[in-house]
């Protein structure tokens, strides 16, 4: 059971959820005024970092087939 809590698949799901939450927050902040540019840049940077982690983990879980 404990192994399931730390599985790469579970981590991938957590990263995707956090990425979606950030997407929603960024969208909400974009329509608010005034926009805090520093906070927005930090959120976008975090979102990009999460996307990179997701792509890396997906590649580990499902490696490309050899040609």
Secondary structure, DSSP 8 states (H G I E B T S, - for coil): -HHHHT-HHHHHHHHHHHHHHHHHHHHHHHHSSS--HHHHHHHHHHHHHHHHHHHHHHHHHS-----
